[in-house]
Amino acid sequence: MNEPPQRKLAVSDILEGGARLAARRILVFLRITTPLTLPIGLLFAAAVVWVANSSGSWHSLAIGILATVGVVYAIAAIVSGAACLKVASDAYKSAKPSAREAIAMALRRLGPILCLTTLLVLGAAPAIALLVLPGLTALGNYSLVLLVMAVFSLWTMGTYSVALPAMLLEEKSIRESLRRSALLARGSFFRALGTVLFGGVLALFVGALVAIVVSVFSLGGGNVILIVTLVGFVLGELLVAPLYVAFLIVLYGDLRVGIQESSAGSAS
């Protein structure tokens, strides 16, 4: 007798499951994010303070150093996120995750990870811009163009929401991982999009909450406030990637179950 198909998880169930997963393995996640992003994050914060207080030729040098450190910080954050994804996957399958093995895996596939992440960020950029900009009317004749691009961007975010898990966990190429994500998200587009959007907002909120708590200690002049605020955001960043990739892994696992049940139903 065939087993009844499992109920597809709602976005709220995915977020709840991801939050529990991240909380259960938070120490392993921190063993990844702390060494990879904290030192370079503090260096980035120091560079920002230097730019804010420099002038003349020193200002140009400070901007150059800030740009360089910013690129390294972004790469470190991407590697950290990929390693956290591996840990989240192991935890989701009730296996024992290893921070060292996860970092080694992320470094081994650094090139494809950077390329795919860049494509995903570029795809999401119009939708993010639409949220950040004060309003479509401020864009004048370009408002319709941005609106069309934002709709396409939302489609991209939902369709390719699990491309990175597919690449890392199924060892696929960039093109294959995009195709795999599109296949998994078929019929579950709005659940995938909802997980990406609400999961991203929730992860950023947790990071911002840490920054707000740290900002309580910003006593003193303008530089003190700036330093404490930047340090707070760097510390908050330690939790953003673990929480967000945990959401993606729960979504990925649920979509895979749906595909397997559909294939089994077709075969029978």
Stockholm file with secondary structure:
# STOCKHOLM 1.0

chainA/1-268         MNEPPQRKLAVSDILEGGARLAARRILVFLRITTPLTLPIGLLFAAAVVWVANSSGSWHSLAIGILATVGVVYAIAAIVSGAACLKVASDAYKSAKPSAREAIAMALRRLGPILCLTTLLVLGAAPAIALLVLPGLTALGNYSLVLLVMAVFSLWTMGTYSVALPAMLLEEKSIRESLRRSALLARGSFFRALGTVLFGGVLALFVGALVAIVVSVFSLGGGNVILIVTLVGFVLGELLVAPLYVAFLIVLYGDLRVGIQESSAGSAS
#=GR chainA/1-268 SS CCCCCCCCCCHHHHHHHHHHHHHHTHHHHHHHHHHHHHHHHHHHHHHHHHHHHCCTHHHHHHHHHHHHHHHHHHHHHHHHHHHHHHHHHHHHTTCCCCHHHHHHHHHHTHHHHHHHHHHHHHHHHHHHHHHHSSCGGGGGGGHHHHHHHHHHHHHHHHHTTTHHHHHHHHTCCHHHHHHHHHHHHTTCHHHHHHHHHHHHHHHHHHHHHHHHHHGGGCCSSHHHHHHHHHHHHHHHHHHHHHHHHHHHHHHHHHHHHHHHHHHHHHHC
#=GC SS_cons         CCCCCCCCCCHHHHHHHHHHHHHHTHHHHHHHHHHHHHHHHHHHHHHHHHHHHCCTHHHHHHHHHHHHHHHHHHHHHHHHHHHHHHHHHHHHTTCCCCHHHHHHHHHHTHHHHHHHHHHHHHHHHHHHHHHHSSCGGGGGGGHHHHHHHHHHHHHHHHHTTTHHHHHHHHTCCHHHHHHHHHHHHTTCHHHHHHHHHHHHHHHHHHHHHHHHHHGGGCCSSHHHHHHHHHHHHHHHHHHHHHHHHHHHHHHHHHHHHHHHHHHHHHHC
//
